[in-house]
Amino acid sequence: MEVRYSVNPKDVKRFTTDELRDEFLIQGLFQSEIQMVYSHVDRMIQGSVAPTSPRELKVKAGENMGVSYFLERRELGIINIGGSGKVDVDGTVYDLVRTDGLYVGMGAKKVIFSSDDTKNPAKFYFNSAPAHKTYPTVKIERSSITPRHLGSIETSNERNLYQYIIPGRVESCQLVMGMTALEPGNMWNSMPCHTHERRMEVYMYFDLPETDVVMHYMGQPQETRHVVMHNEEAIISPSWSIHAGVGTHNYTFIWGMVGENQEFDDMDNIKIPDLR
């Protein structure tokens, strides 16, 4: 598991392209082995696996989480963006087809990922956050979620927002997680943009053709920077940073948040003319 430390926004003003990418961009997702990044920004863990044989989520020797198993003091949100697969949680097996999700509560001792067809493997993407209480493990089907329809074709940001793990639907200690899909012909997400000082966020972009990119905008509203991102890459967004993107093609992204509260609409909006 790779460890990333918190970064002062004053330092980010002076970062080179490579320094920005090293600190915030997460590449190499969906390998046959579980890949994880531990961010000291609210201690969020981002991970993924495209299993060609069963893979167990566990604490590896030498890592400093201070627990005997991965979810001893954590909760977990999973979304599958690949072929059909299974997640075995302490002997209970959940079948997840593409865009199905799963919330796993604190205390589950074994979480095992597998694909139904190794030639078309599942692609499990997950976020994990510290937890203080056990909530029930819940399977989430995207077809069961009524999306929030946002934006318009006139502003190139018509999109459907699917809230998977959120108060009132699937209870969690602090993790909030979902998916946003842009309609064809639309390229912008979260514009006008915002920050939310009380929560950090991680974006994972997918459904993007290999020859296309997303220009992900970050930084303080008056000190913006950008990171060029490709299909199936993720980026860490600290609470002080905007998080908006424009693609050369429409795309979908998974968002995950943790922090002081779970109020999805608790955000500090930034007027477009005020960006620099």
Helices and strands as residue ranges (DSSP letters): E 2-4, H 9-12, H 17-24, E 25-26, E 35-39, E 45-49, E 55-57, E 74-80, E 85-89, E 92-96, E 101-104, E 111-115, E 124-130, E 138-140, G 142-144, E 148-150, G 153-155, E 159-165, E 176-182, E 188-189, E 194-195, E 199-206, E 214-220, E 223-229, E 233-237, E 244-247, E 252-259, E 268-269, G 272-274
